[in-house]
């Protein structure tokens, strides 16, 4: 169970046999979705393909040179401009069932086309905004949306959705799709460890994505506060080689992406590690795990080790708390659970780490500073 001390809802985590097959790092799964741009998903065609470089895309593109093709090409180029990780591609327009297994096969869903349409005709938007806008789901989409779509009528479609990372753009040009692909790469590229901590998305450098013009940014910067959207800003001349910066790096519910990443990381890590712990204990003739006080104490110690690592990896604050109801108290209050070999008495309370977005200084100028 996950609980955020800032007052957010509790996330319940259930360990069951159908979750044993989780991949080593499910949070690195990403799919770039095209819209009638790929020779995939049609008759006698594979549903998806894996790209190992931007050049690999050419053999999957349809023959006609459409806007969808150019947008998809730009998205893939943006992905590989950030690094050399492979990525899966699919086409929604040629196969409406391409989204049916999103929950099992995708953590970051990247739209390879501009979202100028926020109606039921946009299958990827509808799925992410409705089916994945809950604490129990772990799939997030990144998409570019023209400034013209950020209207009061559309506000309910573009705010308070934890599963959407939007990028505001001045038009539906293909250039912004490089930013979408690059952001998708960054969202799915975390590999947490003590020496590779989970850094905020605020001010993330992008290396092949053009920033907004100063005029476009000034005229529309209010959208960042009104719609919790993101924009590409010009970077300082810091020698990094970045062409733009992502700001403020948030989902449309106002949280930095790493807020939800941390919740999901705890969820997946608990499932994986506790499952392995139970399997190892079940096969141990020296120290098997039983449903008694000693077993609960050992389980709590294992959970504490897992959560301690999360704090060391830059995922949560160090002020976490773990409680475990005693064996006697729990089985007395939940006799059916004991009969069915279920223990649900462990609770975890954590506080997420927050990014620093703005700094305020107080500068006082006097003729003489008192000694």
C-alpha positions as CSV (number, residue, x, y, z in Angstrom):
1,X,0.0,0.0,0.0
2,X,1.3,3.4,-1.0
3,X,0.3,6.5,0.8
4,X,1.5,10.0,0.1
5,X,1.8,12.2,3.3
6,X,0.8,15.3,1.3
7,X,-2.8,14.0,1.2
8,X,-3.1,12.0,-2.0
9,X,-5.1,8.9,-2.3
10,X,-3.8,5.5,-1.2
11,X,-2.6,3.1,-3.9
12,X,-3.3,-0.5,-3.1
13,X,-0.8,-3.1,-4.3
14,X,-1.8,-6.8,-4.5
15,X,0.7,-9.6,-5.0
16,X,-0.8,-12.4,-7.0
17,X,0.4,-15.2,-9.2
18,X,-0.6,-13.5,-12.5
19,X,2.0,-10.8,-11.7
20,X,5.0,-13.1,-11.6
21,X,6.0,-12.5,-15.2
22,X,6.8,-8.8,-14.9
23,X,9.8,-7.8,-17.0
24,X,13.0,-6.7,-15.3
25,X,12.2,-3.0,-15.8
26,X,8.6,-2.5,-17.1
27,X,9.0,1.2,-16.8
28,X,11.4,1.3,-19.8
29,X,8.7,-0.1,-22.2
30,X,7.9,2.5,-24.8
31,X,5.9,2.5,-28.0
32,X,5.7,5.2,-30.7
33,X,2.3,5.2,-32.3
34,X,1.8,6.3,-35.9
35,X,-1.5,7.2,-37.6
36,X,-1.8,5.6,-41.0
37,X,2.0,6.0,-41.7
38,X,3.3,2.5,-41.3
39,X,3.0,-0.8,-43.2
40,X,2.1,-2.5,-39.9
41,X,-1.2,-4.0,-38.6
42,X,-2.8,-4.6,-42.0
43,X,-3.5,-7.8,-43.8
44,X,-0.7,-10.3,-43.3
45,X,1.4,-7.6,-41.6
46,X,3.0,-7.7,-38.1
47,X,1.3,-5.5,-35.5
48,X,4.6,-3.9,-34.4
49,X,8.3,-3.6,-35.2
50,X,11.4,-2.7,-33.2
51,X,13.7,0.1,-34.4
52,X,17.4,0.1,-33.5
53,X,18.1,3.3,-35.4
54,X,16.2,6.1,-37.1
55,X,17.1,4.6,-40.5
56,X,15.3,1.4,-39.6
57,X,12.0,3.3,-39.9
58,X,12.2,3.7,-43.7
59,X,11.3,0.1,-44.5
60,X,8.1,0.3,-42.5
61,X,6.7,3.7,-43.9
62,X,3.9,3.7,-46.4
63,X,4.9,4.8,-49.9
64,X,3.0,8.1,-50.0
65,X,4.7,11.2,-48.5
66,X,1.9,12.4,-46.1
67,X,1.9,14.6,-43.1
68,X,1.5,11.5,-40.9
69,X,4.6,10.0,-42.4
70,X,6.6,13.2,-41.9
71,X,5.4,13.5,-38.3
72,X,6.3,9.9,-37.5
73,X,9.7,10.3,-39.1
74,X,10.3,13.4,-36.9
75,X,9.2,11.6,-33.8
76,X,11.6,8.7,-34.3
77,X,14.4,11.1,-35.1
78,X,13.7,12.9,-31.8
79,X,13.8,9.6,-29.9
80,X,17.2,8.6,-31.3
81,X,18.6,12.1,-30.9
82,X,18.5,11.5,-27.1
83,X,20.3,8.1,-27.2
84,X,20.6,4.8,-28.9
85,X,18.0,2.7,-27.1
86,X,15.7,0.7,-29.4
87,X,12.0,1.5,-29.5
88,X,8.8,-0.3,-30.6
89,X,6.5,1.2,-33.2
90,X,2.9,0.5,-34.1
91,X,0.2,2.1,-36.3
92,X,-3.2,2.9,-34.8
93,X,-4.9,3.9,-38.1
94,X,-4.2,0.5,-39.7
95,X,-5.1,-1.6,-36.7
96,X,-7.6,-0.3,-34.1
97,X,-6.7,-3.3,-31.9
98,X,-3.2,-2.0,-31.5
99,X,-4.1,-0.5,-28.2
100,X,-5.8,-3.5,-26.7
101,X,-2.7,-4.7,-24.8
102,X,-1.3,-1.3,-23.9
103,X,-1.5,-2.1,-20.2
104,X,0.8,-5.1,-20.5
105,X,3.2,-3.9,-23.1
106,X,3.7,-0.1,-22.7
107,X,4.7,2.3,-20.0
108,X,5.2,5.3,-22.2
109,X,2.9,5.7,-25.2
110,X,4.3,8.3,-27.6
111,X,2.1,9.9,-30.1
112,X,3.9,10.0,-33.5
113,X,1.3,12.6,-34.7
114,X,0.1,16.0,-33.5
115,X,-3.1,15.9,-31.4
116,X,-5.2,18.4,-33.2
117,X,-8.3,16.3,-32.4
118,X,-9.3,15.6,-28.8
119,X,-12.6,13.7,-29.6
120,X,-13.5,10.1,-29.6
121,X,-11.8,9.8,-33.0
122,X,-8.5,10.0,-31.3
123,X,-8.2,6.5,-29.9
124,X,-4.9,7.0,-28.1
125,X,-6.1,10.2,-26.3
126,X,-9.4,8.6,-25.2
127,X,-7.7,5.5,-23.8
128,X,-5.0,7.4,-21.9
129,X,-7.4,10.1,-20.6
130,X,-10.1,7.6,-19.4
131,X,-8.8,4.2,-18.8
132,X,-5.4,5.2,-17.4
133,X,-6.3,8.2,-15.3
134,X,-6.3,6.3,-12.0
135,X,-3.8,5.4,-9.3
136,X,-4.1,1.7,-10.2
137,X,-2.9,2.1,-13.8
138,X,0.7,2.7,-15.0
139,X,0.8,4.0,-18.5
140,X,1.5,7.5,-19.7
141,X,1.2,9.3,-23.0
142,X,3.2,12.2,-24.5
143,X,1.7,14.3,-27.3
144,X,2.0,17.7,-29.0
145,X,-1.1,19.9,-29.0
146,X,-1.5,23.1,-31.0
147,X,-2.0,26.3,-29.0
148,X,-5.4,26.7,-30.6
149,X,-6.7,23.6,-28.8
150,X,-6.0,25.1,-25.3
151,X,-9.5,26.7,-24.9
152,X,-11.9,26.8,-22.0
153,X,-14.2,24.4,-23.8
154,X,-11.3,21.9,-24.0
155,X,-10.0,22.5,-20.4
156,X,-11.7,19.4,-19.0
157,X,-10.1,17.4,-21.7
158,X,-6.6,18.7,-20.9
159,X,-6.3,19.1,-17.2
160,X,-6.4,16.8,-14.1
161,X,-5.3,13.8,-16.1
162,X,-2.3,12.1,-14.5
163,X,-1.6,9.9,-17.6
164,X,-1.0,12.8,-20.0
165,X,2.2,14.7,-20.7
166,X,1.4,17.4,-23.2
167,X,3.6,19.7,-25.2
168,X,2.1,22.9,-26.4
169,X,3.1,24.0,-30.0
170,X,2.4,27.0,-32.3
171,X,1.1,24.8,-35.1
172,X,0.9,21.2,-36.4
173,X,4.4,21.2,-37.9
174,X,6.5,18.1,-37.8
175,X,9.3,19.9,-35.9
176,X,7.5,19.7,-32.6
177,X,7.3,15.9,-33.0
178,X,11.1,15.7,-32.5
179,X,10.4,17.1,-29.1
180,X,7.7,14.5,-28.5
181,X,10.0,11.7,-29.4
182,X,12.8,13.1,-27.3
183,X,10.6,13.5,-24.3
184,X,9.3,10.0,-24.7
185,X,12.9,8.7,-24.6
186,X,13.6,10.6,-21.4
187,X,10.4,9.4,-19.7
188,X,11.3,5.8,-20.3
189,X,15.1,5.9,-19.8
190,X,15.3,5.8,-16.0
191,X,17.4,3.0,-14.5
192,X,17.4,3.9,-10.7
193,X,20.4,3.2,-8.6
194,X,22.4,5.0,-5.9
195,X,24.7,6.5,-8.7
196,X,21.8,7.0,-11.2
197,X,19.1,8.8,-9.3
198,X,15.7,9.7,-10.7
199,X,16.1,13.3,-11.6
200,X,13.1,15.6,-12.3
201,X,11.8,16.3,-15.8
202,X,12.0,20.1,-15.1
203,X,14.5,21.7,-17.4
204,X,15.4,18.4,-19.2
205,X,17.8,19.0,-22.1
206,X,16.7,17.9,-25.6
207,X,19.4,17.7,-28.3
208,X,17.6,17.9,-31.6
209,X,14.3,19.8,-30.9
210,X,13.8,23.4,-31.7
211,X,12.5,25.7,-28.9
212,X,9.5,28.0,-29.3
213,X,10.3,31.5,-30.5
214,X,10.4,34.1,-27.8
215,X,7.2,35.7,-29.0
216,X,5.3,32.3,-29.0
217,X,6.6,31.5,-25.5
218,X,5.7,34.9,-24.1
219,X,2.2,34.9,-25.7
220,X,1.3,31.5,-24.4
221,X,3.3,30.8,-21.3
222,X,0.1,31.2,-19.2
223,X,-0.9,27.8,-20.6
224,X,1.7,26.2,-18.3
225,X,-0.3,27.4,-15.3
226,X,-3.8,27.2,-16.7
227,X,-3.4,23.7,-18.4
228,X,-0.3,22.2,-16.7
229,X,1.2,21.8,-20.2
230,X,4.9,21.9,-21.2
231,X,6.9,24.0,-23.6
232,X,10.3,23.8,-25.3
233,X,12.4,26.8,-24.1
234,X,15.7,28.1,-25.4
235,X,18.6,26.8,-23.3
236,X,21.4,28.9,-21.8
237,X,24.8,28.7,-23.5
238,X,26.1,26.2,-21.0
239,X,28.2,24.0,-23.4
240,X,25.8,21.1,-23.1
241,X,24.9,21.2,-26.8
242,X,21.2,21.1,-26.0
243,X,18.9,22.9,-28.5
244,X,15.9,23.2,-26.1
245,X,14.8,22.6,-22.5
246,X,11.5,21.0,-21.4
247,X,9.7,23.2,-18.9
248,X,8.1,22.6,-16.4
249,X,8.2,18.8,-17.0
250,X,4.7,18.0,-15.5
251,X,1.7,15.9,-16.2
252,X,-1.7,17.6,-16.8
253,X,-2.5,17.1,-13.1
254,X,0.3,19.4,-12.1
255,X,2.8,16.8,-10.8
256,X,6.3,16.3,-12.1
257,X,6.4,13.1,-14.1
258,X,8.8,11.6,-11.5
259,X,6.0,11.8,-8.9
260,X,4.0,9.1,-10.7
261,X,7.1,7.3,-11.8
262,X,8.0,6.9,-8.1
263,X,4.6,5.5,-7.2
264,X,4.9,3.0,-10.1
265,X,8.5,2.1,-9.2
266,X,7.5,1.2,-5.7
267,X,4.6,-0.8,-7.0
268,X,6.7,-2.8,-9.5
269,X,9.6,-3.2,-7.1
270,X,7.5,-4.5,-4.3
271,X,5.8,-7.0,-6.6
272,X,9.1,-8.3,-8.1
273,X,11.1,-8.4,-4.9
274,X,8.5,-9.8,-2.5
275,X,7.6,-12.4,-5.1
276,X,11.2,-13.6,-5.3
277,X,11.4,-13.5,-1.5
278,X,8.4,-15.8,-1.2
279,X,9.8,-18.2,-3.8
280,X,13.2,-18.3,-2.2
281,X,11.6,-18.9,1.2
282,X,9.3,-21.6,-0.1
283,X,12.3,-23.5,-1.4
284,X,14.4,-23.1,1.7
285,X,14.7,-26.1,4.1
286,X,16.7,-24.1,6.6
287,X,14.6,-21.0,7.0
288,X,11.2,-21.2,5.3
289,X,8.7,-18.4,5.6
290,X,5.6,-19.2,7.7
291,X,2.4,-17.3,8.5
292,X,3.4,-16.4,12.0
293,X,5.0,-13.5,13.9
294,X,8.5,-14.3,12.7
295,X,7.3,-14.5,9.1
296,X,5.6,-11.1,9.4
297,X,8.8,-9.6,11.0
298,X,10.9,-10.9,8.2
299,X,8.4,-9.7,5.6
300,X,8.5,-6.2,7.2
301,X,12.3,-6.2,7.2
302,X,12.3,-7.1,3.4
303,X,9.8,-4.3,2.7
304,X,11.9,-1.9,4.7
305,X,15.0,-2.8,2.6
306,X,13.1,-2.2,-0.6
307,X,11.7,1.2,0.5
308,X,15.1,2.2,1.8
309,X,16.5,1.6,-1.6
310,X,13.8,3.8,-3.2
311,X,14.9,6.7,-0.9
312,X,18.5,6.1,-1.8
313,X,17.6,6.2,-5.5
314,X,16.0,9.7,-5.4
315,X,12.4,8.4,-5.6
316,X,11.0,9.4,-2.2
317,X,12.0,11.3,0.9
318,X,13.8,9.5,3.7
319,X,10.9,10.1,6.1
320,X,9.0,7.0,5.1
321,X,7.1,4.8,7.6
322,X,6.4,1.1,7.4
323,X,3.9,-0.6,9.8
324,X,3.0,-4.2,10.2
325,X,0.0,-5.4,12.3
326,X,1.0,-8.2,14.6
327,X,0.2,-11.8,13.8
328,X,-2.2,-12.2,16.8
329,X,-4.1,-9.0,16.1
330,X,-4.4,-9.5,12.4
331,X,-5.6,-13.1,12.5
332,X,-8.0,-12.3,15.3
333,X,-9.6,-9.5,13.2
334,X,-9.3,-11.4,9.9
335,X,-9.7,-15.1,10.5
336,X,-10.7,-15.7,6.8
337,X,-7.5,-14.2,5.6
338,X,-5.5,-16.6,7.8
339,X,-7.6,-19.5,6.5
340,X,-6.8,-18.4,2.9
341,X,-3.1,-17.6,3.7
342,X,-3.5,-13.9,3.0
343,X,-1.8,-11.2,5.0
344,X,-2.8,-7.6,4.4
345,X,-1.4,-5.9,7.4
346,X,1.6,-4.0,6.0
347,X,1.2,-0.3,5.2
348,X,3.8,2.0,3.8
349,X,3.6,5.8,4.0
350,X,6.0,7.8,1.9
351,X,6.5,11.4,0.8
352,X,7.6,12.1,-2.9
353,X,10.6,14.2,-3.8
354,X,9.7,17.5,-5.5
355,X,11.6,19.4,-8.1
356,X,12.8,23.0,-7.7
357,X,11.1,25.0,-10.5
358,X,11.5,28.6,-9.4
359,X,13.8,30.4,-6.9
360,X,12.9,33.7,-5.3
361,X,15.6,36.0,-3.9
362,X,15.2,38.9,-1.5
363,X,17.8,41.6,-2.3
364,X,18.2,44.6,0.0
365,X,20.4,47.4,-1.0
366,X,21.6,49.9,1.7
367,X,24.3,52.5,1.8
368,X,26.0,50.9,4.8
369,X,25.7,47.3,6.1
370,X,25.7,47.4,9.9
371,X,28.6,45.6,11.5
